């Protein structure tokens, strides 16, 4: 039985056709394929669509893929350094490990998306809508969620140093188990779940944000 934070897993066909790609163009569509060992950097394409597919060991770094749609996709050990997915929509997408430093997911709709053991430092999630999203064992150092809307989102055992949460809207967001002592924009955490120990660790950040002068 699913709990309130459970992410619905990608639905994949029993068999996937092996697909070799050497480039991506505007409006390209991939469906029911498995792509492995491909390296593409610096590509630019709008409104690409990926459905019911699996990627393993694929590098798509420094790419511009605005308004991309991904539905029922698994990505294993992929590299998305600095790629830009601004304005994209992802549904039932699963990232397993991988290095995605500086990835841009601003103004996106992410629903039933999971990131497990992924490096997501310096990521840009500004003004995105996250619903049933799980970050598990991820490094999110320096990432920016400013102005984002989160519903049923869990950060489990994540590194959140210098992560920006200003002006967020949170409903059933669980931060328990993650390091929250060096976060920014803590006033944007209204409605999030934390432990008492985490609260004590956040006192300094709260005082700084409120402009309090603490003297003995």
C-alpha angles and dihedrals in degrees: 000000000000118000121214092271098044115126118220109238124235115271109227131182118251089247129034124196114236109244129194115200128184099177145008125224136187112293096008114160129204121188133175094353138131117219120190138174097005122146120197122162132181096013120154122203134146130213097008117169128213121182136175093351143131130220124193127181091352123153119207101163129164089007128147110221104159119180093011120166122214123179125174096357132154120200116191123188094341130158119225101163110175096344118155121224097165113168095011130144122220126184125181096353124158126198113195111193116312137133115267105158113168095009113163117223098158121152090008134142110228117181126170092358125151132192114193124187090341129151105231102157117153090015120161114223096155118160092352126143114234120187122174094353124156127198107192122184092341132153106227097164112160095003121148124225094162113157094001125143117227129189123175093352124157130199104193120185091338131154107238103172112154092357111156118226101164117149094003124154111220131190118172096347115163119204096163114132096024129104105257100161097104102037125131130224094027091170086072090065093081107143096018123127118240135158126251090250090054090051091055089051091052096053093097093051091047092051092049093049092049091048093240119166109215115200132165 
